């Protein structure tokens, strides 16, 4: 586990450098990312050639992430997990959470009833029983680094913190002061990264720019691999990364809705729409769906013979002009939804189905227009886990069902539905309930991202609606 003392300590750079070096040596390596992140896993996947998996006990469960980790570590030489935020940054959870909601997709932890770091990097490391290497941003530290590392290593005796990586070291003298400070501690320095002004990964309002928008990926990964070769103590790290000692657990089998992949789902996949949990796509396939990629940016028609639509999140605001200019594509989507095709849209997908998107330059761009509202980009960030109770039936939910999801966006809608899909509030503290989401025709549209890992009933219901559409002989 690569952890950080705080956000922006350098976890992602360190993780990508480690993966890039291992991949350059032709090793089979499986990566994971703690939390509900979409973009960092894209970089992992681009380097290793294997789909990165999200480990989020809040959106799934403790048992699920143990099974997921075990399953995807089989047949590889090395496994690496990138943490989230600071090592112990999670959410408070106690016994009251057992009964706070009528239904929840999160299982209350068995041994940590009063934990303040549920869902954190430390929590996941303990669940998986894997060693932790802590990345420290040393740019404004010298002697104080020892106090910080002592605190992190002693805070929880159940955590196996085995080493530190000193990041953003400014000079030889700076390094000398850091090393002298750490001499009093029984902790190994397993990596030293100097300030890397020439090594940058561009970002924007929701994090890193996705891999499919970057033209210099190959040279970036080569830089990272070279950095890792010279910056890390590989003799110490390789045994920690080895997957040979990990337990093998058998996940439960999912029975398909139908025996063959006759249900065809068009999945929006391009620069504008690329926020998908790989587990969600895998579960849909396991349940009997055939997933067909198509591009709302470029394709003027929907794929032939489909029975459902799936719009993930992404950056439609960055490609609003191109989306708007694809008139035939927008009309095809609108006609299909009006004709009753089951459709699941979350966040960026929701925005695409609105009347318009108003971008950061206040320019208006017409969209599909199935939802009578406009998505306006702004500075305020909506972020966090959400408890959502269905107010109406949808292709995924039944009235009264409660789910947990995650929100992460900088847009707001100009109006809410007269018959909103959800009653929503923050999951882990008592906030007020808000109305959110749209349910019209056979459309489920919301800002809330869902993970199907512990809720196969949601994609099952969606595919049953798609199967009904298939049997009605309404094809596209």
Secondary structure, DSSP 8 states (H G I E B T S, - for coil): -EEESSTTSSHHHHHHHHHHHHHHTT--EEEEEESS-SHHHHHHHHHHSS--EEE-TTTS-HHHHHHHHHHHHTT-SEEEEE--SSTT--B---GGGGTSSS--SS---SS-TT-S-BTSHHHHHHHHT--EEEEEE-TT-STHHHHHHHHHHHS-TTS-EEEEEEEEE--HHHHHHHHHHHTTS--EEEEEEE--TT----EETTEE--GGG-S-HHHHHHHHHHHHHHHB-HHHHHHHHB-TT-----------SSSS--EEEEEE-SSSEEE--HHHHHHHHHTTEEEEEE-TTT-SS--TT--EEEE-EE-GGGGHHHHHH-HHHHHHHHHHHHTT-EEEEETHHHHHTEEEEE-TT--EEE----EEEEEEEEEEEEEEEEEEEESS--SS--TT-EEEEEEEEEEEES---TT-SEEEEESSS----EEE-EEETTEEEES-B---TT-HHHHHHHHHHHHHHHHTT---
